[in-house]
Amino acid sequence: MFYQSHPSSIMQRGQHLRIRQHVNPLSSSFSEPTEPPEWKEVFEDPMLPLMVDIGCGSGRFLIWHAKNSGERRNYLGLEIRQKLVDRTQFWVNELGLRNVYFMFANATVSFERIVSTYPGPLSLVSILCPDPHFKKRHHKRRVLQPSLADSIIKNLSLGGQVLIQSDVLEVAADMRERFDACSDVLEHIDCVDKDLQCDKEGWLLDNPMEIRTEREIHAELEGAIIYRRMYQKTRDVYY
């Protein structure tokens, strides 16, 4: 039986948890790949399409999306800060959600090992406002390295989608470059769905998820622009 309390009241618990805002993903403590879970133990139906949110942060976005999207899908959040994962998984258990799971993982090194074992199709991957790592010498710490982009494309099911966004143009452009380079396999969503429109630079005008992340809300309140791209896999690729 699902927990009957409203999600917002449950997700007030642990609100004042002290969390490091930035970590170094190249640290030795994050270099070992995380083993995949036993999917039948974490999801009620492990054959459902899977959405993966890379760098899910507090997890509120993914929980709200899971509860409001109306789609029969499983949701997996990957986060490099263990305390956030522990708190978010506590919320999931309190809410009785059997299609949402959060795990501690450095997605850059663990995504392939985790997702390649999932028995159902990978239907959506999101990377939303990742840590920008502004300094040039720290760019190698950014989550979307070439190996991760390749793994996302390889594992994505035909018709699956990738959503990237950032309030930092340089970061958004860096992610965009990775996926724009794969036009033989991916098409931008405005070429597939004519109802989704872009500005003259090719950035989506509206959020296709219809639910905003906390970072997105904060950035827009500060007057920032959110730069978004969404891709759909239209052809299979073989590695």
Protein Blocks (a to p, Z undefined) as FASTA:
>chain_A
ZZfbdfklmmmgoklpccdfbdcfkbmklmpccddddfklmpmblmbccdddehklnomm
mmmmmmmnopacddddddfblklmmmmmmmmmmnopakbccddddfklmmmmmmmmpmbd
cfbdcdehiafklplklmmmpmbdfklmmmmmmmpcghiacddddfbfklmmmmmmmmmm
mmmmbccfklmmmmbccdfkopafbdfklpacfklmmmmmnopacdddddddfbdcdZZ
